[in-house]
């Protein structure tokens, strides 16, 4: 067995002596346990998850779905970029969800603005769908559709070749379609990228780099 156990362990004794887990000599990727937990991945607001080490190619079409839960009004949801300008990005800025796409000719953005500033950042689960179809982009949040006209009709392919960074990204990595550097604080689940008939559900425990991310459970809803 080469991987860690997704569980809570407490009251451990060795030779009848209780071990002090409050002040360990060293600690790595261990979070506190919660009385109530939900399925999903917890992002503590300090890091990111990196998926697809060899690079994800967005190209002409992609449909992204995920669910998020947060009380923070700022935070990166995900970004896929290239060394040039081609990229896509999803982020929460001032309580709005922004979906940015650059197919090479210029960045276009579609924004979902809820009625109340905190209505998406209320600690409850919200469903997001971001769709890029050639030069068209749209966002559906909790069933509400927004879309933006794209003046760059001839430019249809986002030629990305970098990993998918979720919940944030390293300081030395460029993201051409994100305006925020704030790491996401909250929970994500059911991240799926669909191209045509092929859907890929991303398991955060299989990320090649995880910082400040706990893939197996999130704390129960905040009251």
C-alpha positions in Angstrom: 0.0 0.0 0.0 1.6 3.3 -1.1 -1.2 5.7 -0.6 -2.6 7.3 2.6 -5.9 6.4 4.2 -8.8 8.8 3.8 -10.0 8.6 7.4 -9.9 10.1 10.9 -7.7 8.5 13.5 -7.9 9.4 17.2 -7.1 8.2 20.7 -4.0 6.2 19.6 -1.9 4.5 22.3 1.4 2.8 22.1 2.7 0.6 25.0 -0.3 1.9 27.0 0.9 5.5 26.5 -1.4 7.9 24.7 0.2 9.6 21.7 0.0 13.4 21.6 -1.4 14.2 18.1 -1.9 17.9 19.0 1.8 18.7 18.8 3.4 16.3 16.3 7.1 16.4 15.5 6.2 16.7 11.8 3.0 16.7 9.8 2.2 16.4 6.1 -1.2 16.6 4.4 -3.1 15.9 7.6 -6.2 18.0 8.4 -8.4 18.1 11.4 -11.4 15.8 11.6 -14.9 17.1 11.4 -18.0 15.9 13.2 -20.1 16.1 10.0 -18.6 15.7 6.5 -19.9 15.7 3.0 -18.6 14.1 -0.2 -16.3 16.4 -2.1 -12.8 18.0 -1.9 -11.9 20.7 0.6 -9.7 23.6 -0.4 -8.3 25.5 2.6 -7.7 28.7 0.6 -3.9 28.3 0.5 -3.2 26.2 -2.6 -4.4 24.3 -5.6 -4.8 20.9 -7.3 -2.9 20.2 -10.5 -4.4 17.7 -12.9 -3.3 16.2 -16.3 0.5 16.6 -16.0 1.0 16.1 -19.7 -1.3 19.1 -20.5 -5.0 19.4 -21.3 -5.9 20.4 -24.8 -9.2 22.5 -24.8 -9.2 23.2 -28.6 -12.6 24.0 -30.2 -15.1 22.6 -27.7 -15.4 21.8 -24.1 -18.2 21.6 -21.5 -17.2 21.9 -17.9 -19.5 21.0 -15.0 -18.8 21.2 -11.3 -20.5 22.0 -7.9 -19.0 24.4 -5.5 -19.7 25.6 -1.9 -18.0 28.6 -0.4 -18.5 31.6 1.9 -15.6 33.5 0.2 -16.5 36.1 -2.5 -13.2 35.7 -4.3 -11.4 32.6 -5.5 -10.0 30.7 -8.6 -12.1 27.8 -9.7 -9.9 26.5 -12.5 -7.6 27.5 -15.3 -6.1 25.9 -18.3 -3.5 28.0 -20.2 -0.8 27.8 -22.8 2.6 29.5 -23.1 1.0 31.9 -25.6 -2.4 33.7 -25.0 -4.7 30.7 -25.6 -6.5 29.8 -22.3 -9.7 29.3 -20.4 -10.5 30.3 -16.8 -13.3 30.1 -14.3 -13.2 32.3 -11.2 -15.4 33.9 -8.5 -14.8 37.7 -8.2 -16.8 39.9 -5.9 -19.4 37.1 -5.7 -19.8 36.8 -9.5 -18.8 33.8 -11.5 -16.6 34.7 -14.5 -15.8 32.4 -17.5 -13.0 33.7 -19.6 -11.8 32.2 -23.0 -9.0 33.3 -25.3 -8.9 31.4 -28.6 -5.8 33.5 -29.6 -7.5 36.7 -30.9 -8.4 38.2 -27.5 -10.0 37.3 -24.2 -13.8 37.2 -24.0 -15.7 36.9 -20.7 -19.2 35.9 -19.7 -20.3 36.8 -16.2 -23.0 35.5 -13.9 -24.0 38.1 -11.4 -26.4 36.9 -8.7 -29.1 39.2 -7.3 -27.4 39.4 -3.9 -23.6 39.7 -3.5 -23.4 36.7 -1.2 -26.1 34.5 -2.8 -23.5 32.3 -4.5 -21.2 32.5 -1.5 -23.7 31.3 1.1 -22.0 28.0 2.1 -24.5 26.0 0.1 -23.9 23.9 -3.0 -24.3 25.5 -6.4 -24.1 23.9 -9.8 -22.0 25.4 -12.6 -21.8 24.6 -16.2 -19.3 26.4 -18.5 -19.5 25.7 -22.3 -17.1 26.7 -25.0 -18.3 25.8 -28.5 -15.9 27.2 -31.1 -16.2 31.0 -30.7 -19.4 30.8 -28.5 -19.2 30.7 -24.7 -21.9 30.4 -22.0 -22.4 29.8 -18.3 -25.2 28.1 -16.5 -25.4 28.6 -12.7 -28.1 26.8 -10.8 -30.1 26.6 -14.1 -29.6 30.3 -15.1 -28.0 30.9 -18.5 -25.8 33.8 -19.5 -23.8 34.1 -22.7 -21.6 36.7 -24.4 -21.2 37.7 -28.1 -17.7 37.1 -29.4 -16.4 39.6 -31.9 -13.6 37.2 -32.9 -15.7 34.8 -35.0 -12.8 33.4 -37.0 -10.8 32.3 -33.9 -12.3 29.1 -32.6 -9.6 26.9 -30.9 -8.0 27.4 -27.5 -4.7 25.7 -28.1 -3.8 24.9 -24.5 -1.1 22.5 -23.4 -0.7 23.1 -19.7 -2.1 21.2 -16.7 -5.6 22.0 -15.4 -5.1 24.0 -12.2 -8.1 23.8 -9.8 -8.7 26.1 -6.9 -5.6 28.2 -7.5 -2.2 27.9 -9.2 1.5 28.2 -8.4 3.1 31.7 -8.2 5.5 30.8 -11.1 2.7 29.6 -13.4 1.1 32.0 -15.9 -2.7 31.9 -16.4 -3.8 34.0 -19.3 -7.6 33.7 -18.5 -7.6 34.4 -14.8 -7.6 37.8 -13.1 -7.5 36.6 -9.5 -4.6 35.1 -7.6 -6.9 34.2 -4.6 -7.0 30.5 -4.0 -10.4 29.0 -3.6 -11.6 28.4 0.0 -14.5 25.9 0.2 -15.5 22.6 -1.4 -15.7 21.3 -4.9 -17.2 18.1 -6.3 -18.2 16.4 -9.5 -15.7 18.1 -11.8 -16.4 16.8 -15.3 -14.8 17.9 -18.6 -16.9 16.7 -21.7 -15.8 16.7 -25.3 -18.4 15.4 -27.7 -19.5 12.0 -26.3 -16.4 11.6 -24.0 -16.7 12.7 -20.4 -13.9 12.7 -17.8 -14.7 12.9 -14.1 -11.6 14.2 -12.3 -10.6 12.5 -9.0 -8.7 15.0 -6.9 -6.9 12.2 -5.0 -5.1 11.4 -8.3 -3.8 15.0 -8.8 -0.1 15.1 -9.5 0.3 18.1 -7.1 -2.0 18.9 -4.2 -1.4 21.8 -1.9 -3.8 22.8 0.8 -6.4 20.4 -0.7 -8.0 17.5 1.1 -9.6 15.2 -1.6 -11.9 12.9 0.3 -14.3 15.0 2.3 -15.4 18.5 3.2 -16.5 19.8 6.5 -20.3 19.7 6.9 -22.2 22.9 5.8 -21.3 25.9 7.9 -24.1 27.4 10.0 
